[in-house]
Every structure is written in C-alpha cells, then in structure tokens.
Amino acid sequence: DAADYERFVREVDYPFARALPTIRSYVVTRLDGTLDGEEKPPYDYLEVIEITDLESYRALGALPEFEQLLREWSQYVAEAVMIHGEVVE
C-alpha cells in the first residue's frame, strides 16, 4: 500500500537515514508517469541517497539497526535495483 510505505518513509526511514553521518541527503520520489504521458513508469518510487563515500555506506549493512531497517523496508518493496554513480558537474 502506497500510503503505508510513504508513512514508513516519513516516520522511520527518513529520521534513521538522515541521522547517519555517511548520508548527506536522502529523498524518496513517487513516480507518477512518464514524461510523454503514454506509459506507467517501471517503478513506483525513486530513492536518491547522497553519501560521503561508498565503502562507509556499505559498512552500514553490518549494523543491527540498519539490518532491522532493511527488513522493515522490504515489507513494502517487492523489487529494487540498487545502483551507484557520480554526479556529473
């Protein structure tokens, strides 16, 4: 349910993630449609996480609190693709 997921994001995910020093910013965007208006987007949400460095972010996976957060998150997310890259300036 979208409302349940968005409540989880606001009440649990944002506060947890934004308190971590390795995360500079974190936003979740609900995807409403394609730009041409012809199709449904392939995903319902896009999460963008700006981090200090990749290895520090990966190390979060060993924290019990982070593992618990991912377990809760996975109750709302059926499929996810996690990718990383560099901003082009």
Order of alpha helices (4+ residues) and beta strands (2+ residues): alpha-alpha-beta-beta-alpha-alpha
